[in-house]
Amino acid sequence: MKVLVICGSSVGDVVFSTPVIRMLKVQLDDARVHCLVKPHLSFLLDENPYIDKIHVAGTSFLETWRDLEKEKFNLTVNLGTERSWMLGRLVAPAAYTPPRDYRQRWLMINFRINQLPNLHITDRMLKAIEPLKIKCDELGLDYFIPEKDRVPATWLPEPFQKGFVAFSLGAAYNTRKLPLDKMIELCDKINRPVVLLGGDEDTEAGNAIHTFFEKQTSSPWEKGLRELNKRTIVYNACGKFNFNQMASLVKQASAVFTFDSDFIPLASAFRKEIFGLWGNTIPLFGRYPYRTRFTVLENNAVTCRPCSSKGFSDCPKGHFKCMRNISFDFYLR
């Protein structure tokens, strides 16, 4: 049986879909599993042993359709957009798609009417293949790091080689992220060696956090800080590693702090303890950590939340209380 899995358009979408890929390959007789992804996301699947072939989406719908039509698929599983569903119907006689929650999200965002299904996005994806008699193997998410991108602990400064907590600074929208002063407050509360992760766009914030703690831990304050049991030191890795290398660091971390971002599925794949910080979005949208220990940090006292299922460059109300007034109530083992 020849199967095409059409993946979503973000890193998180692709990683959340890995159980579908694995179960199709393992549980369908003589399954040859192909995956369609955006060009910039194909690296996520290069090392996946459950995939027989990766297809990269073309510059146009027609180009992609022509490429896929040659494969003569028996069925498609669309985990992408409605447009992808149309493509799946065109290239195979059978097409499966998970239930959508567009209406429920709209009601929650605009009227605070909660009809959202109590269902993780991965479990929603798995519903698409239930008609194929696929049973959930409960093995969680997959992420396979290429050998060339595995980062040894010796690449980090000496104080971090004995263990660290990872804190991902990035998110698709500013209203999903803490303000800089709250990031510093969180790092102080973590009270352990912290490795900051993110892309080039997060480097400036990472430098500011690093500088703050570098000044705080230098003499003449160091002795007093030790007496207060202040142990936060920071290494800014933002912009220094590619995504697979950051995945390697996440795999080595003792715990992971992250916003509503691609680092939630990434840390879930390595069964890390996750402390998720939600701003304008909410865990009820289904993109919370999957099959791993996690703590939700959010401010439920604000009535304007959620204001979007995605986000904004600035708080629509101007106060940003969902993040600015968030309480860092957590326990690190």
Disulfide bonds with the S-S distance in Angstrom:
none
